[in-house]
Amino acid sequence: MHRFLAPLAALAFIVVPTAASATIYAAVPITHAPLGRIMASDISWYCGSDACQGSSEESRPLVLCQGLAARTGRLASFLADGRAFSPTELDRCNSRARGPAPLARAN
């Protein structure tokens, strides 16, 4: 009987998929975001007094950033697993922010 169960037990470990790990996201809104939970673009954000944080198995940081910006306004920074968005990426994210776009500064 053990000879029959051993191959089945081994097969069970091979067939069972491993769970994907969630990516941690953090953002700092330019203006204060509403405190508490915000649902935006397949992620549940928790916003405190200084920043918003969430985690998701989604692998589209730009889309998640744009969804949060649409709900909170422009973001000063956005991190995906500790990697900060570049200024160009942050500009693309903030293109979906609610409210008026900032005025260009003259030198």
C-alpha positions as CSV (number, residue, x, y, z in Angstrom):
1,M,0.0,0.0,0.0
2,H,2.9,2.4,0.7
3,R,4.2,1.9,-2.8
4,F,0.9,3.2,-4.2
5,L,0.6,6.2,-1.8
6,A,4.2,7.5,-2.2
7,P,3.9,8.5,-5.9
8,L,0.6,10.2,-5.2
9,A,2.0,12.1,-2.3
10,A,4.9,13.3,-4.4
11,L,2.6,14.3,-7.2
12,A,0.5,16.4,-4.8
13,F,3.5,18.5,-3.9
14,I,4.4,19.1,-7.6
15,V,0.8,20.0,-8.7
16,V,0.0,22.4,-5.9
17,P,0.7,25.9,-7.1
18,T,2.7,28.2,-4.9
19,A,1.1,31.5,-3.8
20,A,2.4,34.6,-5.4
21,S,3.8,37.1,-3.0
22,A,2.2,40.5,-2.9
23,T,4.0,43.7,-3.7
24,I,4.0,46.5,-1.2
25,Y,3.2,49.9,-2.5
26,A,3.5,53.3,-0.7
27,A,2.6,56.8,-1.8
28,V,2.8,60.3,-0.4
29,P,0.0,62.6,-1.6
30,I,0.9,66.3,-2.1
31,T,-2.2,67.2,-0.1
32,H,-3.6,65.2,2.7
33,A,-5.6,62.1,1.5
34,P,-8.8,61.2,3.3
35,L,-7.8,59.0,6.3
36,G,-8.8,55.4,6.2
37,R,-9.3,52.9,3.4
38,I,-9.5,53.8,-0.2
39,M,-10.3,51.3,-3.0
40,A,-8.7,52.1,-6.3
41,S,-7.5,50.0,-9.3
42,D,-7.6,46.5,-7.7
43,I,-5.9,47.6,-4.5
44,S,-7.1,48.6,-1.0
45,W,-5.1,51.5,0.2
46,Y,-4.8,52.6,3.8
47,C,-4.1,56.3,4.1
48,G,-2.7,57.8,7.3
49,S,-1.9,61.4,8.1
50,D,1.3,61.4,6.0
51,A,1.2,58.5,3.5
52,C,-0.9,55.8,1.9
53,Q,0.1,52.1,1.8
54,G,-1.3,48.9,0.2
55,S,-0.3,45.6,-1.1
56,S,-1.4,43.7,-4.2
57,E,-0.4,40.8,-6.4
58,E,-1.1,43.1,-9.4
59,S,2.0,43.8,-11.4
60,R,1.0,47.1,-12.9
61,P,2.5,49.8,-10.6
62,L,1.7,52.7,-13.0
63,V,-2.0,51.7,-13.1
64,L,-2.1,51.4,-9.3
65,C,-0.4,54.7,-8.9
66,Q,-2.8,56.4,-11.4
67,G,-5.8,54.9,-9.6
68,L,-4.7,56.3,-6.3
69,A,-3.8,59.7,-7.8
70,A,-7.3,59.8,-9.3
71,R,-8.8,59.4,-5.8
72,T,-6.4,61.5,-3.7
73,G,-4.9,64.1,-6.1
74,R,-1.3,64.5,-7.2
75,L,1.4,62.3,-5.5
76,A,4.8,63.6,-4.3
77,S,6.2,60.1,-4.4
78,F,5.3,56.4,-5.2
79,L,7.2,53.3,-4.3
80,A,6.7,49.7,-5.5
81,D,8.5,47.2,-3.3
82,G,10.9,50.0,-2.2
83,R,11.7,51.2,-5.7
84,A,10.8,54.9,-6.1
85,F,9.2,56.0,-9.3
86,S,11.4,58.2,-11.5
87,P,10.2,61.8,-12.1
88,T,9.0,60.7,-15.6
89,E,7.0,57.8,-14.1
90,L,5.6,60.0,-11.4
91,D,4.5,62.6,-14.1
92,R,2.7,59.8,-16.0
93,C,1.0,58.7,-12.7
94,N,-0.1,62.2,-11.8
95,S,-1.6,62.7,-15.3
96,R,-4.7,60.9,-13.9
97,A,-4.8,63.0,-10.7
98,R,-8.0,64.7,-9.8
99,G,-8.0,68.5,-9.7
100,P,-6.2,71.0,-11.8
101,A,-2.7,70.4,-13.0
102,P,0.0,72.6,-11.4
103,L,1.1,75.7,-13.3
104,A,4.5,75.6,-14.9
105,R,7.2,77.6,-13.1
106,A,9.1,80.3,-14.9
107,N,12.8,80.6,-14.3
